[in-house]
């Protein structure tokens, strides 16, 4: 009986350990490759994420598509069978893969059957080391990147971007402030030499993290040391400094979106100030509070917007917290008034303690079910690499619980210390406005015609 009880205790302890998603087996190979391994919840399946520390922000505006183009080129084939042969090999192993290039990194995402995990890792290693950069493959990869970005970047599209017609409100503000490139980076001028330099400089084991979650092979560590451990490290490259606000932008602007319509979007964008002892969780809770306040004011009390929202975005080295609302175009001024009154009330009275506690408890509770399954767990580790240290990821629920009402009120006061930037997106005309404009234009034509007839009669 005692032995049975002891076994039950051990099984319970093992299950509790497995459910601790913040604890992983993490270590570095001698060549600098960082490994994060985690037995997952789903049997027979493995999620793989290979994160390469190079993204679009590591290049100038003209060359920002280099890491994106290289990502596509690496799927063009490792032998004469080309891209199709490479995909057939992955299909034969029962796996699926893709890759994504962001401002900060390039990540290869693979879902695989556990029984073939080492063979699929072999295929990934071949992709990284044996891809042949021929002129034909580079040309085909350029066409794919152009299509993903909306097709050939025509002179008209470039002109529209320069006229503030090709960006969302937040992106347009980032362009005005010098935090984002004004025009889309093109690929047709990028060369094979540049692509080879990116691969040789950045695609090195000491600039990579391999994340694996799921039904891991018992011999996986030895395999990784023998194969991926044979990659040669390089001298680390320095990342370009993230851009800061270097230009001025209008406090309020109206951006034309479409020709005719009765709707509008209101965006109030506020740069998040850097405050000592404030972390992301403070700003996340403040965002949740402001979103609830917008919902309460704009929808429940005034019926102006069905789904107002608050959002956090990062451009360069600057974070923005924005208050946003979908509106009827005639309600924009009223919504601005309501937002202004909300700001004054919050600055005067501070955050409501009961509401803040309720939203904080909801955010903490959300952490218990926010990450489910091998794939979600692998994505979580990918997104939280900055919080990883010594075999553990930081627990966001603990940091959320540590945020005090006083800290949130301090962040609120600093956030509203400056007016921020208002951007209103709406079509050029309302339906009534278009009708009036057409009637006026028709009247002008009629008057011109009548005047011409009168002039003709007088000149006879």
N, C-alpha and C positions, 0 to 999 in steps of 0.2 A: 504494500500500500504506500509506504514511504517512497519507494522507487517510482511508482506511478505518479505520485504527487510531484516529485522532483522533475520528472519528464514534462509534466504539464507546465510547471513554472518555467522550464527552459524554453518550451515552445512559445509560451506567452511572451517571454523576453525577446525571443528571436523575431516574433511578429511585430512587437513594438519597435525594435531596431529597424526592421524593414520599412516601417511606416514613417520613420524619421527621414524626410526627404532632404534635410539640410546636411546630413552626414554622408560622405562619399569616400571611396578609396581614391585618393588623388596624390599623384607624385609626378616627378619629372624624370624623363629618360636622360642619360648622360649627354645626349645631343641637344637638350633643352626642350624637347617636345613635352608639353604638359598633358597628362592623362587624367580624366575624370571618369571613374567607373562606378556604376551603381546597379546592383541587382534590382530589377523592376518587378512590377506586380503581374505582368502578363506573360504567361509561359509561351515558349515557342517563337518569340518575337524580340527583335533588338532594334532600337532607335540609335542612329549614329549621326553625330554632328561634328564636322571638322571645321573649326573656326580659324581663318587666316587673318591675321591682324593687319589688313590693308583694305582701305575703302576709298570712296571718292574724295573725301576731305584731304587725302594725302597727295593730291595733285592740283595743279592750277586749273582755272576754269576751262581753258582750252583742252586740257588733257584729262578731264575728270572721268571720261568713259573708259580709260585704260583698264582699270581692274574689272569693270563690267564686261568689256570686250574679251579680256583674257579668260574670264569665267566661262563664257560661251565657247571660246576656242578650245578649252580643255575638254569639251564634250565632242569634239570633231573627229576623234578616233585615235587609236594608238597603233594602228597598223593599216594595211591596204584596204581593209574592210570598211574603214571610215566610221562616220557617225552611226550608220545603221548597224554595222557589226558590233560596235560598242554597246548599243542599246539591246541588241539581241542577246549578248552575253549577260547583261543584267536581267533581262526577262527570263533567261534559262535558269538563273539562280533564284528566281521568285521575288526579286527586290524591286524597289522603286527609288528613284533619286531625282534630285533637283539641286539648284544652287541659287543663292541670292547675294547681291552686292548692295551694301548700304553705304551710308556716309562713313561708317567706322570700321566695317569688316566685310569679308567675303566668306560665306558659309555654305558648305556642301551638306545637304540634308538627305539622309538615306533611311528608309524603312526596309527591314530585311528579316527573312526567316532565321531563327537562331541557328539552325543546323548549317547554314551557309555563311555565317558571319565572317569567318576568316577568308573565304573565297571572295566575298564582296569587298572586304578590306584590301585584298590583293588587287582587285580591279580598280579600286579608288587610288591605290598607290601607283598603278600603271598610268592612270589618267594624269596624275601629278607629275610623273617623271618621264613618260615616254611619248606624250603627245607631240606630234610633228607639226610645226608651224609653217605650213606651206602657204604660198601666196593664194592659192585657190581656197584653202580652208579659212584663211584670214578674211578674204573677200566675202565668203558665205556667212561668216560670223558677223561681219559688219552689217550685212543685210538684215540679219535677225535682230541685232540691237536696234537698228533704225526702225524696224517694224514695231518692236516693243515700245519705243518712245513715240509712237504715233505716226510713223512714216517719214519720208524725206522732209528735212527741215527746210521748207521753202522760204523765199524772200518775204512772202506774205506773213507766214507764221513768225518770222523774226521781227517784222514790223509790228505785228500785234503784240508780241512780248514787250517791245520797246514802248508801246502805247498803253501798257498796263492791262492788256486784254487777254493775256495768255497765262495768268497766274491766279491761284486762289488768293483770298484776302491776306492770310498770314504769310504766304510765300511772297506776295507783292510787297508787304511791309518789310520782310527780310531783305528783299532786293534793294529797297529804298535805303535801308540802314547799312548796307554793305555787308550783310551777313550771308548772302546767297548770290550766286552768279545770275546775272540778268538774263542771259540767253542760254539755251540748251546747248550742252557740249556735243560736238559732232564727232564722228568716228572716221570719216573718209580720209583724213590726213594722218591718222595714226599709223605707225610703221611697225614692221616685224622687229626691228632693233629695239624699239620702245617696249614692245610686248615681252621680248626675251629679257630685257633689263628688269621688268616688273617681276617676272617669274624668278629670276636669279637673285633679286634683291629681297623680295618679300616672302616668297613661297619657300621658307626655310623652317626646319623643325623648331628652332628657338623663337619662331613667330607664329606658332600654331598651338591650338588646343584641340585634343580629340576627346569627345564626350560620347560615352556609350552607356545606354540604359536598357535593361531588359534581362532576358535569359542568357547571361554571359557564359561563354565557354570557360571551363576551368583552366585551360591552357592558354587563355587569352593574354595574360601578362607576358609569358615567355615568348609567345608569337610576336607581340608588339615590339618587344625589345630586340628580337632578331630581325624584323623587317623594317618597321618604321624607325627603329633605333639606328639603322644603318644610314639614314639620311644625313647629309653633311650640313652642319650649322654654318651660318654666315655672320659677319659682323652686323650688329643691330643697326637698322636705319632709323633716323629720327623722323618722327611725324611732324608735318607742318603745324605751326601754331594755329589753333582755331580762331577764326575771325571774331573780332569784337565790334561793337557799334562804332562806326567811323564816319557816319554821315547823318544828316538831319532828315527827318521825315515830317510831313504835314500831320498835325494833330488829328485832323478829320478829312476824309476824302470819300467821294462817291465813285465806285468802280462800275462801269457799264458791263452788264452780263446779259447778252441777248438783245433782241430788238424790241419785243413787245411782251408785256406780262403784268400781272397784278401783284406779284410776290416780291419780297426783298429779304435779304439777310443782313442782320446787324451784328458786327463783331467789335468788341471792345478788348483790345490786346494790351496787356500790362507786362512789362519786363519784370521778371522776378529778381529782386535785389539779393546780393550775397550777404548773408547774415551769419555771424559766428554762432556756432552751436545749433544751427538749423539744418535738418536733413530733408531728404526727399519726402519722407513720410509726413512731415509737417505740411509741406505744400500739397501733397495728395489729399490730406484731410481738409485743408482749406479749400481745395478745388471741390471736394464733395459737398462741403458746407455751402459754397457759393452756388453750386448747381441746384441744390435743394432750395436755396433762397430765390433763385431765378424762377424755378418751377412754381414756387409758392406765390410769387408776386405776378409774374407775367401770365401764368396760366390760370391758377386757382382764383386769384383776386381780381385780375383785370381781363382775363380771356384774350390776351393779345397773341400768345404763341402756344402752339400745342406741345412742342418738345424743346424748350430752351436747354442749352447745355453749357458746361464749362469744360475747358480742355487745356492740357499742358503740352507744349511743343518746344523743341530745341532747334535752334538755328545757329550753326557755328558754336561759339562759346556762350551763347545767351539763351536762357529759358524764358518762355512766355506763358503766362496764364491768361486765357481769354474767356470772356463771357459772350455767348452767342445766342441768337434767336432767329427762327424763321418767322416772318411777319407778312401781313398785307402791307403793300408799299405805303398806304395812307397812315399806317400805325407806327411808322418808324420814329417820328418825333415823340409820340406818346411813350413808346418803349424806352427811348433815351431818357425821358423825364423820370420814368419809374426806376431805371437803373441808377440815375443820379441820386434819387431820394433814398434808394437802398444803400448806396455808398455812404451818404451822410448819416444814416441811422446806424450803420455798422461802426463807423468811426466814433459816433457819440456813445453808443451803448455797448459796443463790443459784441462778440459772439454769444448767443444764448447758451448757457451752460448745459441745459437739458438736451437741446438739439445737438450740440457738439458731442456730448457723451453718447447719445443714441447713434450718431453717424460713426463715431470711433468704434463703438462696439460692433456695428455692422461690418466695418472694414476689417476688424480683427477676426470676426466670425467667417468672413469670406475667405480668409487664408486657409481654413480647414478643408475647403472643397475646390479651391481655385485651380489646383494642379492635379489632374487625374490621368493615369495611364502613362505608359513608357514615353510616347511621343511628346505629351505635354510636359513631362518631367525633363526630358532632354532639352526642349525649347526653353524651359525655365532656367536650367543651368546655363544655357547659351546667353540668355538675356541678363543673367545675374553674375557674370564672370567677374565684374568689378567688386562684388561682395564676397568673393571666395578667398579663403585663407586657411591653409593647413588642414585640409580635409573636411572643412565645413563651410557652408554658405550661411550668411547672416540670416537670422529669422526675422522677416519683416513684421510679423505680428508682435514681437517683443518691442520693436522700435515704434510701432504704432501705439502700443500701450503706453510707451514712455512719453509720448507727446502730451504736453499739458495745455490747458486752456490759455494760460499766460503766454506760452510760446506761439500758439496759433493767433492770439490777438496781436502779438508783436509783429508776426509776419504780415498780418492784415494791414496794420498801420504803415509798415514799410512799403507794402505793395501799392497802397492807395496814396502814397506820398507824392507821386507824380501823376499827371493826368492820363498818361498812356496814349493809345492811338485808336481812333474810331474809324472803321472801314464799313461802308454801306454798299452792298452789292445789289444791284437791281437792273432790270431791262431799261433800254433807252426811253421807251414810251410805255405808258399804261394804255389800255384799250380805248379809254375815253380820250386820252391825250393824242393817240394816233388818229382817232376819228376827227378830232379838232384840227390836227395838223393837215390831214388829207383834205378836209373841208376848206381850210385856209388856202392850201396850195391850189385846189380847184377854183376857189374864188379869184385868186391871183391870175390864174390862166384865163378865166372868163373875162376879167377886167382887161387883161392884155389883149385878148381877142377883140373885145368891144372897142378898145382904144385904137387898135389897128384898123378896124373897119371904119371908124370915124375919120381917122387920118387919111385912109384911102379915098373917102368921099370928098374930103376937102382938097385933096391934091388933084382931082380930076378936072 
